[in-house]
Amino acid sequence: MAENVLRKPEKEIRRPDRGLVERFKVVSSATASATLRGMGIRQTFIQGPVARTPGTKVVGPAITLQFMPQREDIASGEGQETTEKVSALWQVLEYVDPGDVMVVEARGDMRTGCFGEMLLTYFRTRGGVGVVVDGCIRDYPKVRQFDLPLWTVGFTPNYASQQDLFPWAFNVPIACGGVLVMPGDIIIADDDGAVVVPPKMAPKILESTLAREEQEVFERMMLERGGALRKYYPLNEEGMKEFQAWKAGKPKAQ
């Protein structure tokens, strides 16, 4: 069966400029999601996976892995675990670059363990910085000790092809948590969840998100001082004038 599931290497990922990605590290997933929605990009929040390493945040280009339903003539039965070792699950790890975020389409399956301790160990040694999967991983008691941020739907004792799915392709467009994820998309993941930022729109999005973050600093400050909600969130015309004056009086960054 192995020859049926040995995938030819996909094209190398076209990753965005590292400097651009670095600048997104000050942007929260919530602000990115709101900004994208304001620009007409509605489906960017990967629904389902939740933070399993609270207080951590990752920003990096997506490397993708796709699981598909099993079919008996492709990979099933005796020797299946051996067959799995020549599948996309093993191959994708050889394409990981430092700073990459692994994004996995697991179709919401709660029985398939898309990654476990050993493969995640290798992912870390390759420089991977986080994993987002709309399904499960295994070996969580050990994996939770890793310095590796995780966003998953759940956990399972099962290995990848033990149940209903099989690792089929990598470095391809996937649907993770109801969102289209392209290889090389910028992923922002924190305690609120994971959001996808299209690289072609990234400079414009970054400009808008940084402006929004600065405005929120002012709004929060004024609310903490007892300012009127109707004036400061969102800013009405009078509040906006105060914000502009506050912004003009701030020391310029060196």
Backbone as a ProteinNet text record, in pm:
[ID]
protein_1_A
[PRIMARY]
MAENVLRKPEKEIRRPDRGLVERFKVVSSATASATLRGMGIRQTFIQGPVARTPGTKVVGPAITLQFMPQREDIASGEGQETTEKVSALWQVLEYVDPGDVMVVEARGDMRTGCFGEMLLTYFRTRGGVGVVVDGCIRDYPKVRQFDLPLWTVGFTPNYASQQDLFPWAFNVPIACGGVLVMPGDIIIADDDGAVVVPPKMAPKILESTLAREEQEVFERMMLERGGALRKYYPLNEEGMKEFQAWKAGKPKAQ
[TERTIARY]
80.9	0	84.3	212.2	291	300.1	312.8	330	206.4	91.7	-31.4	-41.6	30.1	16.3	145.7	249	373.2	353.2	336.8	306.1	433.1	426.4	538.7	555	680.8	701.9	628	560.7	490.4	590.2	543.3	629	668.4	784.8	829.7	735.1	720.3	633.8	695.9	613.7	656.8	624.3	722.6	701.4	713.3	634.8	645.1	776.8	811.3	933.1	936.8	1050.6	1063.3	1040.8	1088.3	1069.7	923.6	845.4	702	634.6	672.1	614.2	647.5	770.4	813.1	727.9	691.5	613.9	474.4	424.3	292.2	294.4	410.8	417.5	357.8	338.3	274.6	125	72.5	-69.3	-141.2	-250.9	-328	-415.8	-456	-545.7	-680	-725.7	-854.2	-849.6	-742.2	-729.5	-713.9	-635.8	-619.1	-751.9	-829.1	-958.3	-1053.7	-1058.9	-1148	-1106.2	-976.3	-926.4	-957.4	-936.2	-966	-1114.8	-1197.1	-1342.8	-1378.4	-1314.3	-1340.1	-1296.5	-1205.6	-1157.4	-1233.3	-1336	-1419	-1375.5	-1272.9	-1227.9	-1291.9	-1397.2	-1479	-1426.8	-1385.7	-1351.4	-1200.5	-1155	-1011.5	-984.2	-1085	-1068.5	-1089.1	-986.4	-992.8	-1072.7	-1197.2	-1286	-1259.5	-1262	-1243.9	-1119.8	-1000.5	-878.5	-870	-835.3	-818.1	-675.7	-631.1	-493.7	-473.7	-373.7	-339.5	-216	-157.5	-40.4	-69.5	-159.2	-204	-87.9	-106.8	-6.7	99.5	90.9	187.9	124	209.6	164.7	265.1	216.4	305.1	258	354.1	328.3	427.4	377.5	468.6	394.3	469.6	408	355	243.3	180.5	247	275.5	307.1	189.2	132.5	2.7	12.3	-79.5	-92.1	-240.1	-274.7	-415.2	-441.3	-537	-588.3	-717	-737	-857	-916.4	-1044.6	-1103.8	-1031	-1021.5	-959.8	-1051.1	-986.8	-1059.5	-981.9	-1052.4	-987.2	-884.5	-901.4	-806.3	-682.5	-682.2	-568.4	-474.9	-529.3	-446	-535.5	-527.6	-612.7	-563.1	-596.3	-568.7	-426.4	-381.9	-250.5	-139.5	-44	66.6	37.8	-78.1	-117.7	-26	18.7	105.8	239.1	287.8	410.2	388.4	274.2	240.2	234.4	183.2	173.4	309.1	415.8	549.1	609.2	541.4	584.3	479.7	392.6	283.9	324.2	228.8	250.4	287.8	244.2	271.9	422	494.2	639.3	707.3	658.6	723.9	717.3	604.6	588.5	694.2	738.3	834.9	970.2	1000.3	1127.3	1124.2	1007.6	992.7	979.3	987.3	971.7	1095	1072.1	1178.3	1161.7	1268.7	1255.8	1150.4	1062.6	957.1	824.5	818.1	693.9	589.7	463.4	350.1	282.3	273.1	206.7	55.1	-16.5	-162.6	-218.1	-306.4	-351.2	-502.1	-542.4	-684.2	-714.2	-788.6	-825	-975.4	-1048.3	-1191.4	-1274.5	-1222.6	-1295.9	-1300	-1222.7	-1223	-1164.7	-1235.5	-1193.8	-1123.5	-1095.1	-1031.3	-891	-861.3	-732.5	-629	-515.6	-407	-311.2	-325.7	-250.7	-100.8	-61.3	80.2	94.3	213.4	243.6	380.2	426.7	549.9	670.4	693.2	813.9	815.3	704.6	701.4	704.9	643	649.3	789.1	858	997.5	1079.5	1060.5	1133.7	1093	964.1	914.2	984.9	1002.6	1071.9	1218.4	1283.9	1425.3	1444.7	1342.9	1348.6	1323.3	1280.6	1255	1109.3	1018.6	875.3	836.4	745.8	715	574.6	488.1	353.6	274.2	167.2	81.3	-64.4	-138.3	-282.3	-350.9	-439.3	-506.8	-653.8	-742.2	-886.1	-927.4	-849.1	-871.2	-788.2	-724.1	-655.6	-507.6	-433.9	-299.9	-299.6	-192.4	-178.6	-57.6	-36.9	78.3	76.9	-40.1	-45.6	24.8	19	90.3	239.4	298.9	440	456.8	370.3	381.2	359.6	276.5	249.3	372.9	474.3	598.7	691.1	656.6	738.3	721.5	822.3	809.9	758.6	635.8	577.5	430.5	393.8	254.1	163.9	48.3	-44.6	-186.2	-256	-398.4	-465	-546.9	-612	-758.5	-834.6	-972.8	-976	-884.5	-882.2	-760.2	-771.5	-661.1	-716.5	-627.3	-667.1	-547.5	-568.6	-456.2	-420.2	-497.4	-480.1	-370.4	-301.4	-205.1	-278.3	-203.8	-266.4	-364.5	-328.2	-414.8	-491.9	-499.6	-563	-713.8	-773.9	-919.1	-967	-1025.1	-1096.6	-1023.8	-912.5	-842.5	-704.8	-649.4	-514.4	-444.9	-315.2	-242.2	-213.6	-276.7	-279.7	-187.1	-186.5	-109.5	-51.3	50.6	111.1	150.4	168.2	198.7	94.1	-32.4	-145.3	-247.1	-339.1	-447.8	-529.5	-564.5	-645.5	-761.9	-858.6	-968.8	-952.9	-905.2	-884.3	-983.7	-1069.3	-1168	-1259.5	-1290.7	-1380.7	-1315.8	-1182.3	-1110.5	-1011.6	-1003.6	-904.1	-767	-672.1	-534.6	-443.6	-369.4	-274.4	-134.1	-50.2	89	152.7	215.8	277.9	190.8	62.6	-21.8	40	19.7	69.7	-33.1	10.7	-76.6	-44.2	-147.9	-136.2	-220.7	-158	-230.6	-192.4	-295.3	-274.6	-388	-412	-514.3	-655.8	-678.2	-809.7	-830.2	-722.3	-732.9	-638.1	-659.9	-571.1	-643.2	-572.9	-626.9	-531.2	-587	-509.7	-501.7	-380.6	-358.8	-302.6	-374.3	-322.1	-197.4	-85.7	38.3	27.6	-50.5	-61.7	-125.7	-209.3	-276.2	-203.4	-96.9	-33.3	13.2	80.8	125.8	11	-97.8	-212.5	-278.9	-288.8	-348.6	-264	-132.2	-42.2	-58.4	-65	-82.2	-210.7	-318.3	-447.7	-451.6	-392.7	-397.7	-314.8	-198.4	-114.8	-185.1	-255.2	-331	-443.6	-507.8	-617.6	-566.8	-453.1	-396.9	-367.2	-313.4	-282.5	-410.4	-513.4	-640.2	-698.9	-684.1	-737.3	-663.2	-533.6	-459.1	-524.2	-557.6	-621.4	-761.3	-839.3	-974.9	-971.8	-883.4	-872.3	-831.4	-737.1	-690.1	-802.5	-882.9	-990.7	-1102.5	-1132.4	-1234.2	-1187.7	-1057.5	-1003.7	-1009.9	-1008.8	-1018.7	-1163.8	-1257.9	-1398.9	-1468	-1405.4	-1466.4	-1594	-1680.5	-1810.8	-1793.8	-1859.6	-1850.7	-1895.1	-2006	-2059.6	-1963.6	-1870.3	-1774.6	-1645.7	-1604.3	-1471.9	-1469.3	-1584	-1582.6	-1715.9	-1718.6	-1610.3	-1604.4	-1494.5	-1477.5	-1582.2	-1653.3	-1740.6	-1657.2	-1720.8	-1647	-1561.2	-1618.7	-1542.8	-1426.6	-1453.6	-1348.6	-1237.2	-1271.3	-1170.2	-1078.9	-1136.2	-1054.1	-954.7	-1001.7	-913.2	-802.7	-838.9	-740.3	-633.4	-675.2	-579.3	-485.6	-539.1	-454.9	-357.3	-406.4	-320	-210	-246	-151	-43.9	-87.2	6.5	105.1	64.1	151.1	243	229.5	315.9	456.4	557.8	696.4	709.5	781.4	801	899.8	867.6	958	1090.7	1198.9	1332.3	1367
-121.6	0	126.8	117.9	237.7	323.7	260	338.6	423.5	385.1	458.8	588.2	599.7	718.7	799.7	756.6	833.2	953.7	1069.4	1190.7	1251.2	1295.1	1367.5	1500.1	1544.5	1671.4	1786	1866.3	1982.6	2095.9	2202.4	2318.1	2379.2	2440	2508.1	2623.5	2649.4	2758.2	2892.9	2984.5	3121.9	3199.8	3207.9	3273	3424.7	3498.7	3645.1	3692.4	3816.6	3876	3864.3	3821.6	3800.9	3929.8	4040.7	4168.3	4204.3	4174.9	4201	4114.7	3987.7	3895.8	3942.5	3984.6	4030.6	4147.6	4236.3	4354	4316.2	4201.2	4157.3	4102.9	4086.4	4030	4121.9	4249.7	4341.9	4351.2	4275.1	4279.7	4158.8	4180.9	4070.9	4005.2	3881.9	3813.5	3885.5	3942.3	4012.8	4136.1	4214.6	4334.7	4297.7	4194.4	4150.6	4105.3	4028.6	3980.2	4095.2	4192.3	4306.7	4390.1	4408.1	4487.2	4419.5	4289.5	4214.5	4220.6	4211.7	4220.8	4357.4	4461.3	4594.8	4612.3	4527.6	4532.7	4435.8	4371	4282.4	4137.4	4102.4	3962.5	3902.5	3825	3782.7	3658.3	3557.7	3429.8	3417.7	3464.7	3458.4	3392.9	3385.2	3323.6	3173.3	3096.2	2950.1	2900	2862	2822.2	2678.2	2659.9	2525.5	2512.3	2530	2515.6	2621.8	2580.8	2674.6	2663.2	2768.2	2772.9	2668.9	2582.4	2481.4	2521.9	2635	2689.1	2835.6	2862	2998.6	3095	3216.8	3319.5	3323	3231	3230.3	3286.1	3331.9	3388	3351.2	3320.6	3295.6	3375.6	3417.2	3482	3422.8	3366.8	3308	3258.6	3223.8	3171.1	3030.3	3001.3	2870.1	2767.7	2651.4	2532.9	2439.6	2382.8	2316.7	2165.1	2097.3	1952.2	1918.5	1832.5	1797.8	1649.6	1624.1	1489.3	1471.5	1352.1	1319.3	1189.2	1162.2	1036	915.7	810.6	687.6	617.4	542.2	452.4	322	209.4	81.1	42	84.9	46.4	134.8	241.3	333.9	303.3	305.2	278.1	232.3	104.2	52.3	-85.4	-122.6	-258.4	-281.6	-407.6	-448.6	-370.5	-323.9	-249.2	-103.1	-59	78.7	179.4	149.7	243.2	257.9	149.2	157	242.4	225	305.3	453.5	482.8	621.5	691.1	614.8	673.7	717.3	688.8	743.3	839.9	884.6	974.1	1120.4	1207.6	1352.2	1393.5	1317.1	1351.5	1353.3	1255.6	1252.2	1351.6	1359	1442	1591.5	1637.7	1781.6	1834.7	1751.6	1797.4	1831.9	1774.7	1804.8	1940.6	2002.7	2132.7	2246.9	2215.9	2318.1	2407.5	2537.8	2636.5	2703	2758.7	2830.6	2940.2	2941.7	3042	2997.4	2877.7	2829.9	2789.8	2806.5	2759.3	2646.6	2528.7	2416.5	2431.5	2431.6	2441.5	2314.6	2245.7	2112.6	2108.1	2057.1	2030.2	1888.1	1877	1745.9	1724.4	1817.4	1800.1	1786.2	1839.9	1833.4	1695.9	1602.6	1465.8	1461.4	1394.1	1390.6	1260.3	1174.8	1047	1034.4	1115	1105.9	1194.9	1136.8	1214.2	1261.3	1387.2	1435.9	1444.6	1470.2	1472.4	1414.7	1364.1	1316	1364.8	1311.8	1358.8	1357.3	1249	1235.7	1330.7	1337.8	1425.4	1572.1	1605.2	1743.7	1778.5	1680	1702.6	1739.6	1666	1693.9	1829.8	1859.6	1989.3	2103.8	2089.6	2192.4	2204.2	2091.7	2096.5	2160.6	2155.4	2220	2370.1	2416.6	2558.8	2598	2498.9	2530.1	2597	2695.6	2775	2752.6	2680.8	2658.8	2567.6	2509.3	2417.5	2456.9	2466.1	2491.8	2377.3	2304.8	2190.7	2190	2176.3	2170.9	2027.1	1965.5	1828.6	1803	1687.2	1646.5	1615.1	1617.3	1561	1451.2	1373.4	1269.1	1301.4	1221	1235.2	1369.3	1422.6	1556.6	1565.5	1463.7	1475	1505	1455.7	1483.6	1611.1	1629.2	1745.4	1875.8	1871.2	1993.3	2044.9	1959.2	2001.6	2072.8	2065.7	2129.1	2280.6	2348.6	2492.8	2514.5	2465.5	2471.4	2511.6	2632.5	2676.7	2589.7	2552.4	2463.3	2519.9	2501.9	2532.3	2409	2341.1	2218.1	2219	2127.5	2107.5	2012.3	1916.3	1820.3	1730.9	1616.3	1521.4	1379.8	1289	1150.1	1059.1	932.5	838.5	776.1	802.7	734.9	797.7	714.7	767.8	814.7	873.5	950.3	871.6	752.1	678.4	565.8	569.5	460.2	457.2	572.8	578.9	610.1	727.6	752.1	840.8	901.8	993.3	940.9	999.6	966	1093.1	1113.2	1232.3	1224.8	1309.4	1291.2	1386.2	1515.9	1611.7	1720.2	1789.5	1898.7	2010.8	2131	2250.4	2273.8	2250.6	2273.8	2361.5	2425.4	2497.6	2400	2441.4	2356.5	2437.3	2365	2427	2388.7	2481.3	2455.2	2537.4	2470.8	2541.8	2629	2585.4	2659.7	2775.7	2785.1	2896.6	2842.5	2908.7	2873.8	2920.3	2828.2	2860.7	2820	2916.8	2891.6	2878.5	2791.4	2786.4	2924.8	2969.8	3101.1	3210.9	3184.2	3282.7	3315	3437	3475.8	3434.9	3357.7	3313	3394.2	3451.7	3517.2	3435.4	3377.1	3293.2	3331.8	3357.5	3390.8	3330.8	3381.6	3320.7	3333.2	3427.1	3441.4	3342.4	3283.7	3190	3225.5	3163.5	3179.8	3250.1	3344.8	3423.6	3417.1	3413.6	3405.7	3543.6	3587.2	3715.7	3688.9	3728.3	3709.4	3795.1	3737.1	3813.1	3932.7	3920	4031.1	4154.6	4131.4	4242.5	4285.6	4214.6	4233.2	4376.4	4444.5	4580.9	4675.3	4666.9	4752.7	4715.7	4586	4538.8	4583.4	4572.6	4611.3	4759.2	4841.9	4985.2	5013.6	4947.5	4969.3	4913.8	4796.2	4734.1	4812.9	4861.9	4939.7	5069.2	5130.3	5251.7	5219.6	5104.9	5064.1	5032.1	4965.9	4934.5	5062.7	5163.6	5290.1	5360	5354.2	5415.4	5345.4	5212.5	5138.4	5172.4	5203.4	5247.2	5372.6	5465.3	5590.1	5562.7	5481.3	5450.4	5385.5	5290.5	5221.3	5317.7	5402.7	5500.6	5592.9	5639.6	5732	5661.8	5537.3	5462	5434.2	5404.2	5381.1	5507.1	5621.5	5748.6	5788.4	5703.3	5731.9	5802.8	5806.8	5872.1	5802.4	5877.1	5825.3	5721.3	5606.9	5499.9	5548.1	5623.5	5669.8	5765.3	5822.1	5914.2	5844.7	5746	5688.7	5546.2	5480.5	5348.3	5316.2	5324.7	5377.4	5529.5	5586.1	5730.6	5802.7	5897.7	5983.7	6100	6195	6304.7	6381	6408.4	6480.5	6396	6266.8	6177.4	6163	6159.3	6147.9	6269.9	6388	6509.1	6501.8	6450.5	6436.4	6335.1	6227.5	6126.3	6184.4	6259.7	6319.5	6415.3	6491.4	6583.2	6505.2	6397.3	6311.4	6249.1	6201.2	6137.7	6239	6361.2	6463.8	6502.5	6487	6525.9	6416.8	6294.1	6183.1	6201.6	6162.9	6167.2	6076	6118.8	6040.3	5927.1	5810.8	5695.4	5723	5685.4	5708.1	5599.6
0	0	0	41.9	62.4	-61.9	-181.8	-301.6	-332.5	-282.6	-310.4	-233.4	-122.2	-38.5	-31	-104	-105.7	-196.4	-135.9	-210.3	-268.4	-391.1	-448.9	-375.3	-354	-283.8	-351.6	-271.4	-323.5	-345.2	-407.7	-429.9	-295.7	-295.3	-174.8	-141.7	-13.8	31.2	-4	-52.6	-73.6	53.5	140.4	269.3	256.2	333.5	329.8	390.3	363.7	416.5	569.1	622.1	767	845.2	790	858.4	872.2	767.8	772.4	878	881.2	980.5	1121.8	1143.7	1276.2	1324.4	1236.3	1275.2	1325.5	1283.6	1329.1	1471.8	1531.4	1665.7	1772	1738.5	1833.3	1810.5	1713.7	1679.1	1738.8	1808.3	1866.1	1759.6	1785.6	1693.2	1683.8	1795.6	1796.3	1707.5	1718.9	1636.5	1489.8	1460.4	1322.5	1263.3	1340	1292.9	1263.6	1354.2	1335.7	1215.2	1198.4	1086.4	953.5	947.5	826.3	792.6	896.6	873.5	816.1	865.3	814.1	670.5	625.1	486.4	396.6	451.6	371.2	368.1	447.9	455.9	580.5	563.2	676.4	748	673.6	736	754.2	869.4	900.7	1035	1122.2	1254	1241.6	1279.3	1273	1393.4	1369.2	1478	1522.5	1652.6	1709	1793.7	1736	1817	1925.9	2046.8	2158.2	2211.2	2278.3	2329.1	2438.1	2420.2	2520.6	2599.8	2561.9	2631.3	2661.5	2758.1	2786.2	2809.9	2760.3	2779	2670.5	2575.1	2466	2338.9	2249.6	2122.1	2014.8	1894.9	1782.6	1661.8	1581.5	1453.4	1354.6	1246.4	1149	1027.4	921.5	799.6	820.3	754.5	767.3	677.5	735.3	657.6	680	574.4	586.2	570.7	640.9	634.4	626.2	533.3	511	538.8	627.5	650.7	570	517.7	441.7	495.1	466.7	511.6	451.3	528.6	479.2	379	292.7	203	199.2	206.8	231.2	125	1.7	-102.1	-104.3	-23.6	-21.2	95.5	215.7	333.7	446.9	480.5	586.6	627	750.9	795.5	840.3	827.9	876.1	804.5	879.8	820.8	797.6	841	814.7	882.4	1005	1075	1002.4	942.4	862.9	739.7	675.8	558.9	593.5	712.5	757.7	755.8	779.3	790.8	657.3	546.7	417.4	364	454.6	415	429	401.5	412.1	554	654.6	793.9	821.6	768.2	786.1	690.9	567.9	467.3	498.7	550.7	574.2	669.7	762	862.3	800.3	685	618.8	548.4	542.4	476.1	576.4	705.2	808.7	812.8	812.2	830.6	967.5	1023.4	1150.8	1142.9	1243.7	1248.2	1191.8	1132	1070.7	1175.3	1138	1217.8	1139.6	1198.8	1134.5	1149.7	1038.1	1039.7	976.1	1048.4	1008	988.4	873	847.9	893.6	1005.1	1059.3	1057.2	993.8	968.4	1095.5	1205.9	1332.6	1395.3	1342.9	1393.8	1535.4	1625.5	1765.8	1804	1706.7	1738.2	1679	1578.6	1510.5	1578.1	1617	1676.5	1568.1	1525.8	1409.2	1433.3	1556	1593.5	1732.9	1762.6	1896.1	1939.5	2050.5	2114	2020.4	1949.8	1869.8	1750.8	1679	1562.4	1603.4	1714.7	1761.6	1812.3	1866.5	1905	1782.1	1674.6	1551	1492.8	1498.1	1450.6	1522.4	1652.9	1730.6	1689.8	1667.8	1630.2	1494	1410.1	1279.1	1288.7	1406.8	1424.8	1420	1414.7	1417.7	1547.8	1540.6	1660.2	1715.7	1644.5	1695.9	1604.7	1660.8	1586.7	1608	1496.5	1500.4	1427.3	1494.7	1432.7	1472.6	1373.9	1403.5	1435.1	1520.3	1563.8	1688.3	1694.6	1817.5	1794.7	1904.6	1909	2015	2018.7	2121.1	2208.2	2311.9	2403.6	2476.7	2503.7	2563.7	2699.5	2785.7	2914	2895.9	2788.9	2762.4	2680.8	2582	2493.9	2570.2	2672.3	2748.3	2820.4	2835	2897.1	2797.6	2669.6	2566.5	2572.7	2522.8	2501.7	2359.8	2335.2	2201.4	2211.2	2169.9	2175.5	2087.6	2141.9	2073	2075	1963.2	1955.2	1896.4	1976.8	1933.2	1976.6	1919.1	1963.3	2082.2	2083	2193.5	2187.8	2258.4	2268.8	2251.8	2216.2	2193.7	2216	2252.5	2262.6	2127.3	2023.7	1895.3	1809	1733	1637.5	1511.6	1418.4	1310.5	1224.5	1182.4	1089.7	1157.9	1290.1	1365	1346.6	1320.1	1311.4	1168.9	1147.3	1021.7	921.5	960.8	871.5	834.1	726.9	685.8	638.5	674.1	630.3	480.9	404.7	260.3	183.2	217.4	137.6	227.5	176.3	252	156.8	212.9	133.7	24.8	62.3	-27.7	45.2	-28.3	39.2	123.2	244.9	332.3	389.9	444.5	518	663.8	745.2	887.7	967.4	1044.5	1123.9	1040.5	918.8	832.3	759	764.4	702.5	599.5	484.3	384.7	432.4	437.2	474.7	359.9	307.7	200.3	259.7	203.3	249.3	238.9	347	348	403.8	429.8	499.2	634.6	681.8	813.5	918.9	1017.5	1126.2	1251.9	1311.9	1442.4	1538.8	1640.5	1735.5	1878.2	1959.8	2100.3	2181	2301	2386.6	2330.7	2238.7	2175.5	2062.1	2012.4	1901.4	1788.9	1672.2	1557.4	1443.1	1381.6	1271.5	1153.2	1032.6	909.6	844.2	811.6	744.3	604.9	497.8	361.7	338.7	295.7	280.2	186.4	77.2	-17.4	45.8	146.5	213.2	340.6	375.1	505.2	532.6	438.2	469.5	504.1	428.1	454.4	586.5	610.8	736	854.5	841.1	949.2	982.4	881.1	903.1	980	938.7	1003.3	1144.7	1165.2	1297.8	1398.8	1355.9	1447.9	1487.5	1390.3	1421.6	1518.8	1497.8	1585.9	1725.9	1736.1	1866.8	1944.6	1876.7	1942	1989.7	1908	1947.4	2068.9	2073.5	2187.5	2316.1	2306.2	2424	2482.1	2395.1	2438.9	2495.7	2426.1	2471.8	2610.3	2628	2755.8	2867.2	2836.4	2933.8	2978.9	2884	2917.4	2995.3	2961.1	3034.7	3177.3	3193.6	3327.6	3413.7	3350.2	3421.6	3449	3407.8	3432.2	3319.4	3201.2	3086.2	3042.3	2975.8	2932.2	2821.4	2835.5	2736.9	2599.7	2596	2468.7	2396.6	2469.6	2410.2	2368	2449.1	2427.6	2370.9	2360.6	2298.7	2232.7	2097.5	2014.2	2025	1981	1990.9	1907.9	1974.6	1896.2	1842.4	1780.5	1717	1817.5	1933.9	2036.2	2088.5	2113.4	2160.7	2059.2	1930.3	1826.2	1824.4	1844.4	1849.4	1966.2	2080.6	2196.1	2166.3	2098.2	2062.1	1970.4	1871	1778.9	1851.2	1947.3	2024.8	2112.5	2174.6	2257.4	2172.7	2055	1964.7	1919.5	1888.5	1842.1	1951.1	2078.4	2188.7	2237.6	2181.8	2224.3	2169.3	2247.5	2195.4	2073.5	1975.5	1853.4	1880.7	1821	1836.8	1766.6	1833.1	1775	1672.8
[MASK]
++++++++++++++++++++++++++++++++++++++++++++++++++++++++++++++++++++++++++++++++++++++++++++++++++++++++++++++++++++++++++++++++++++++++++++++++++++++++++++++++++++++++++++++++++++++++++++++++++++++++++++++++++++++++++++++++++++++++++++++++++++++++++++++

